C-alpha cells in the first residue's frame, strides 16, 4: 500500500486562515505591545490551530483540558494587558464557545461561570488600587455588558451545536435505516432470482418429461414382449428383462414427480394427525433400498393437536427430510424426530441429524431441487415441495449436527382470512 501525501493547500483549512488572520491582527495592531503580550497571543492562536488536528482533544477529557488551557491563557493575557480595562476581554469567548460546542449543558454552564468570575476577579483589590481609581456608573454598565455577553454567546452557541448534533444523529439513523433497507432489498432480489430459476426449471422439466414418456412406454412394452418370448430356462434373460421393466417404472415415477414439481400444487387440506404421518414416513424410510444403518428416535409430544394439512404431501416432505438426515449422519448414529407446539398457530416438527452440519455457503442452496452436497452425501429432491405460504422452516446448524425445523399451521389460511 503506497502512502500518498496531500498537497500543501489541502492541509490548510478555511478556519485556519481565519484564526491566523485574527491572532496576527491582535498581535500586530495592539497599542504598544510587549513581548509577553505578543507571546501570549501567539500561544493562544497556535493552540487554537493545533487543537483541531490532535484526535485526543476530540475526546471529552481532551476537550476539558483544551477549554481550561484556553481559559488560563486568556486570563493571563487579560491580566497582563490591564485587567478589567483590557481590550482583550473578548478572548474569553474562546473557551466559552469551545465548551458550548463540544461539552454537555452542565459543563458548558460551569465554563461560562468560570469565564465570568475570572473576568470579575480583576475587580479585586489585588488588581485595582481603589485609592486612585473609582468605578463610575458608565464603567459598571460597560462591565455588566461585557459579563453578560459571555453567557449569551455561550448559550446561543450551545443551542446551535445541539441542533447540529441532533441533525447528525438523525442522519446516522436514516443512514442505518437505509442500510437495513438495502440489505432487505438484496435478500428480496436473491429470493426473486431463486424463484425465477425454479420457474425456469419447472418449465424445462414439464417439457422434458412429456418427451421422455413416449420412448419409455415403447421400452416398457418391448421388455414385456421380450419377457414373454424368452423361454423359462433362460433365467438370466428373464432377470434382465425384469430389470428393464423395473428401471423404466422407476424412471416413469421420477418423471411423475418432475411433473408434480412443475405444475401448481393443489392441497387437499383435512385435519391430520402429525404423529401418524411421521410414522408412515419412518415406515417408508425403513424399506429404503439400499438400507441406511441409522436408527430413528421418536420424541413425540403426547396429545399433539391435529392440524389442517395434505397428509400425502406432508408424508413426502418428512420422508425426504428423514432420508437426508440419515444420509448425512454417520453409520450407527441416531436421527431424532421431535414434535412440539411452537405457538398458538404452529405445530413444530424437528428433524435432527448427527452429521457434520451444512456448510454456510450451501445454506441458500439447500432448498433448490436436486441440490447435492457430496461431503454430507445429502440431496434434496422434488418431494419436499409445499407452498411457501403454508409452512415455516428453520435451520440450526453447527459442526456437530444440523437441525431442520418444519412448522405446520394449526389453523388453515382460509380460516384465518
N, C-alpha and C positions, 0 to 999 in steps of 0.2 A: 504494500500500500504506500503510495507516494504522497507525502505531505505537501500541500500547495499553500504558499504564502499569499496572503491577501495584499492587494496594492495599498500603498500608504493612505490614499484618500478614503479607503473603506474602513480603516482603523479609527478614523475620527468621526464621532457622532455629531449631529447638529447641535445637541445640547452642550457638547464640549466646547464648541465655538462660542456659544452664549456665555458660558461660565468664564472662559478665558477673557472675553471682552469685558465682562463685568468686573472681575477682580483686577484686571490690568488698569481699567479706568479708576478703580478705587485707590490703587497704589500710586498711579501717576498724577491724578488730578487732586489729590488730597493737599490741603494747605499746610505747608511746612512739614512734610512727612519726615519722621525719624526712622533710622534703620530698623528699630524694633517694630515700629508700626508697619512698615513695609513687609518685614519678615512674617508678622502675624497674618497679614492679609494674604501673602503668598502661601503660607502654610494652610490657611483655611481653603483657599482656592485649589491647591494641589490635592488636599484630602477630598474635596468635593468631586474632583475628576477621577481620583483613584477608587473611590467608593463603589462606583458603578461597574468597575472592572474586576473586583475581587468577589468571588462567589460567597465567601464566608459572610460578608456583610448583608447578603440576601436572607440569611437565617435570622431568627428572632433575636438570639443573643448578639449576633453581629450588628443588627440594627440598633439594639440598645447601646452597644459600645460606640457606634458611629454617632448617634444622637448626643450622647454625653460628651464625646470628644468635641463635637461642634459647639456644644454649649459652653465648654471650658474655653475653647479658643475665642469664641465670641465674647465671653465675659472678660478675658484678658485684653482683647483688642479695645473694647469699650472702656475698661478701666484705665488703660494706658493713654487713651486719647481724650480724656476729660470727664469720664464717668457719666453722670446723669445728663450732662450737656453735650455728650459726644454725638457727632454726626453719624457714627457707625451703629446706632441703636438698631437699625433695621436688619443687621446681620443676625439678630436673634430669631428672625424668621426662618433661617436655615434649619436649625434643629427642630423648630415647631412644625414646619412643613414636612420634614423628613419623618417625624413621628406620626403625623396625621396620615401620611401616605402609606407607611408600612406597618404600623402597630395598631393594636386594638384600641377601643374607645378609652378605657381606663388609663392605659399607658400614655395615650395622646394627651389626655387632660392633665395628667401628672407633669408631663413635659411642658405644657403650656403654663402651668402654675410655677414650675421652676424657672421658666424664662421670665415671667412677670416678676417673681420675687428676686431673681438675680439682678434685674434692672433696677427695681426699687431699693435694693441693698445699697446702691450708690448714694442714697439719701442719708445713710448712717453717718454719724459724726466722724467716723474714721476717714471718710472720703470728703466730707464737706465741712468747712470752717464756718459755722453759723455766726461767728462774731464779725465776719467780713461779708458774708452773703446772706441775703434774705429771700425766702421763697414767696414770690408775688402771686396774685390771683391768675395773671396770664400764664405764669410758669406752671401753676397747678393744673390749669386747663390743658396746656400743652403736654404735661406729664401724663394726665389722665388719658388723653387721646393716644399717646404712644403705648401705654399699657393695655388699653382696650383693643388697640389694633392687633396685637399679637394673638389673643384667643379668637378674635373674629376671623382672621385669616386662617388660623388653625382649624376652626370648626368648618369653615367653608371647604377647606382642602380635604378634611376627613370625609365630609359628606360626598364630595366628588369622587374620592378614592373608593368609598364604599359602593357607590353606584357602579364604578368601573369593575370592582371585584364581583358584583352581582352579575354584570354583563358577562364577565369571563366565566363565572360559574354556569350561567345559562348556556353559554356557548359550548362548554365542555359536556353538559348534559345533552344538548342537542347533538353534539358530535358522537357521544356514546349511543344515543338512540339511533342515529344514522348508521353507525357501525353494526348495531344489532339488526336493523332493517336490511342492511346489505347481506349479512350472514343468512338471515331468513330467506332473502331472495335467492341466494346461491343454493340453499337447500331446496327451495321450491323448483329452481331451474334443474337441479340434479334429478328431482322426482319426475319432472316433466320429460327429461331426456330418457329416463328409465322407462316411463310409460310409453314413449314413442318407440323405444327398442322392443318392448313387449308387444306393442301393436303390430310392428313390422314382422316380428317373429310369428305372431298368430296368423297373419295373412299368408306368410310363406308356408307355415305348417298346414293350413287348410288346403292350399293348392297342391302341395306335395303329397298329402295324404290321399287325396282323391286320385291322383295319378298313379300311386303305388298300389292301390287296392285292386285294380284290374289285373295286372300281371300276377299279383299274389293269388287271386282267385284261380287263374289258369294253372299256376304251380300247384295249388292245393288239389285241384281236380285231377291234374296229371299224376300226383303222388297217390291219390286214391285208386286210380285206374291201374297204376303200376303195381300197387299192393295186391289188387285182385288177380292180376295175371301172373304174379310170381308164385311158383309152387311152394307148398308148405315146407318142403325140405330145405329151401334156401333161407335159413334164419337170418343170415347177415343182410341179405337184400331186404327182407321184411323189416328188419330193425332200421335200416337206412331210410326206407320209405316212411316209416313211422316218425323218424327224426325230421324228415322234410315236412310232414304234415304238422307236427307239433311246433316246429320253428315258424312255420307260416302262421299258425294260430297265435303264437306269441307276438309276432310282428304285427299281425292284424289288431291284436289287443293294444299294442303300443300306439298304432295309428289312431285307434278309437280314442285313446287318452289325448293324443295330439289334437284331435278334433274337439274334444271337450275343453281343452285349454283355449282353442282358438275362438270358439263360439261363446256368447254370454251365458253365464251360469244362472239357471232359474232354480231358486231354492224352494224346497218343499218343507216349510217350517212346521214342526209339531213339537209338543212337549217331549223332551228327550232326557233319558237317564244317562248322564255322562259316564258313570261307572260302567254301565253295560257296554257303551260304545268303546271305552278303553279296553275292557276285557275282550271284546271282539277283535280289536286291533292287535292285542297281545296274542290272541289265538292265531291270527293270520301271520304274525311275525314268527311264531313258533314253528310254522310249516314252511318258513322261507328256505329256499334251496340256492346255494348250499347253506347249511345251518351255521349260525354265528354263536361262538362259545361265550355268551354273556347271559347273565340271569336278570330277570325283571323283578324289581321290588315294588310292590304296591303300597303306597302310603295315602290311602283314600280317607277323606273326611266322612265320618258317619252321617247318614241322613243328609246327603248333599242335595240341595234343591234341584228340581228339573229346570231345564232351560229350553227356549224355543230354538230349534236347530234342525238342519238336514242331517239325519243320523248317518246316511250313507257317505256323504261328502266329508263329514266330520271324522268318520272312521278312516277314510283315506288320509286325511291330514295327520291323525295320530299314528297310523301305521308308518307313514313316511318319516315322521319325527323319531319314532322308536327305532326304525331301521337306520337312520342317520346316526343316532346316538350310539347304537350298538356297533356300527362300523367305525365310529370314532374312538370307541373305548378299547382298552387292551383286553386280550383274552382272559377269561376267568373273572372279569370285573362285573359290576352291577350297574344297571340303568334304573334310575328311580323315577316313578310316576307319582306325582303328588297333586292332590286336588284340595282346593280350599275356596272359601268365599272371599273374594278380593275386596268387594264393596257391596253396597246395596244393589248395584247394577250388573256386576260381573261375577261369574264363577271362573276361577283360575285353574289351569292345568299346567304343571311344570314338568318338563322332561329333562332330567339331569343326567348327563353322561360323566364318565371318568376319563375323558380324553385329555389331550394336551391343550385344548382351548382353540378358539378361532383366531387366526392372525388378524390384527386390526385392519390391515389393508384389504381383507376379504369381507369385512362386515357389511359393506354396501352391496356386495355381490351375491350374498347367500340366498337372497330371495329371487334371484334370476333363475329361470328354468334351466335345469341340467348343468348348473354351475358345479364344478368338481374340484375338490381340494385333494391332491394326490397324497399329501402328507397325512391328512386325517382319514383318508380313504372314505370320505363322505361326499355324497352328491345330493342335489335337490332335484326333484322331478316335477312333472306337471300335476301330480296328485295332491300336492299341498296347496292347491289354489282355492281360495274362497274370496268373495268380495271384501275389499279392504274396509268398507264402511261397517261391516258386521263382525269385525274381530279386532282384538288388541294384542300386539306382540311385544314381548320384552326379551332381551338377550343379556344375560350376565355371563361374562367370560373372564377367565383367568388362565394362568399357566397350568393349573391342575385340572380344570373342568370347564364345561360350557353348560349353562342352564338356560333353556328356552322356555319362555312363558307364553301360553296361549290363553287369551281371555275370551270367554263366551258370554254374551249379554244374557242376563236373566229375564229381560223384557224385550220383546221384539221391537224393531224400529217403527213398525206400523202402530203398535200400541202406544208408543211414546208420542207419536205425532197426533 
